[in-house]
Amino acid sequence: MKQEQIKRLEAKTAEQRFLQMLEQDFDQAPRVAQVILEEAQDCFWGQREGLRAGQMRVILVQRGEGHGRGLRETKTKEVVWTVDGGLADRDVLKRQGREALRHVRIQRLLGEAVEQGAMATQEDLAQVLQVSVRTIKRDCKQLQEQRVYLPTRGKVQGIGRGQTHKAQIVGRWLAGETYDQITLHTHHSLVSVQRYIRTFVRVIHMSQQGFSEDQIALLMEISRPLVKEYLAVYRQNDSPECRERLAAQLQRRSGGGVVQPPKKGAQ
């Protein structure tokens, strides 16, 4: 896709309209406008009863359902899929191209299915992304060669069998990679990477304060499986360096106040 076409797509997104309003009507610097946008997304996404732009409802097989039975005998579940991630997707498209964008969307859709208690097949992905099953199979093969876990139906037996893309990104950050390095290695946009890490930090902080998994999921408006996965990733990477890195992030969020490193083994 030509750069001119990408720019036209960017200009039509709700995010870009909001950024332009902040910059032109409220005289905000571009970086400040971007931060305001991200915080607004964190506050309001998930609070609407309806779907936001780029989302759709799909029917998938319920997680835990076995094979060998007809569809009429198989339990299904309605899931909300974010097919178009808006500005974040436009950034991936502009910087890395259409194939990288499709790879990001495959990981996001599979992760959202798992978080909502369902499982998706390659055929489900092909239908929603409007490409052939052959293309999806090729994409999945390339991702698996990069050691990316893809929780498609038949492979999801428990969260411990592999990590979703969000957990993998957090694990890279805990291991010391910078945001730029993570975006380069995973093909995800900087906005998405920052959001995943910000959510992870808040989950661990609340866990250290004594909130239960159910309470964290309710208060942060995220799924309980994602909370469990983030806590598991932290335990897997628990080390003095990891705790210092997390404490530094918490200190920045608190405005520079003194924050003690989290205790070993978040619960």
Phi, psi and omega in degrees: 000135182289152181301325180296322179292320179298317180297322178294322177295318180300319183294341184266357182278152178296325180298315181295322177297319179294318178297316179298321179295316179297318183285317187272319184271333183242008174055040178269143176293151182307316181293322178294318179299320180296318179296317179299318178300312182297319179293322178296320178297318179298322184286322191254334179295132179095347180267348180276143178287326181271192180266146173269170181303133179095354180256157176208158178263134178227157177255120180236166176290136180295142181298136180099347178287133182278183180260172173093357179249156178290161182298328180293336181262359182257130180290138180239171182212138176278131185231144174265121180250134175268091182287320179241115181275013175070229186300322180298318178293321178298324180295317178296316180300316183292319186274327190233348175102174187294320182295317178298321178297318179296321178299318178296317181293323177301312180297318182294315182295318179295320178295319179294324178298312180298316181299332182259013173081030181226175178226140180246149175260170175296329177294321177300315180297317181298318182295315183288321181275357175059047173227175180281157175299325178300320178295317179296319179299319179295318178299315181296321178298317179295319179293318180293328176294337176269009178066034175270128180280127180241103183281068176277168180297135183104338179249345183270103175241350180173150185297337181286348181288341180180166182253140174289170185298328179295316180293323179295320179295316178298319179298321177296319180295317178296330180282355175111359180289146176279168177302316181298320179295320180295316179297325179292318185280330186254347182071006177277155181287159178298321180300315181294316180300314180298321181294316180298316182291321178298318178295317179302314181299318180293322178298311181296318180299316179292324178297319179293336178277356175102006178286144178281168179300318180295320180294318179298314180299319181292312184290326181266354179058046174233169184283151178296321176303323179292320176300313180300319182293318178297319178295322179294320178298319180296317180296323180294331184251012184297120179200165177303320180294319179296317181294322177295319180296318179292319179297321178297320179293319178295323180295320177295322180290330182273002177086021176098002178292167181284123179234125179282146176302140179303150178291157181295133174075076176299141182259000000 
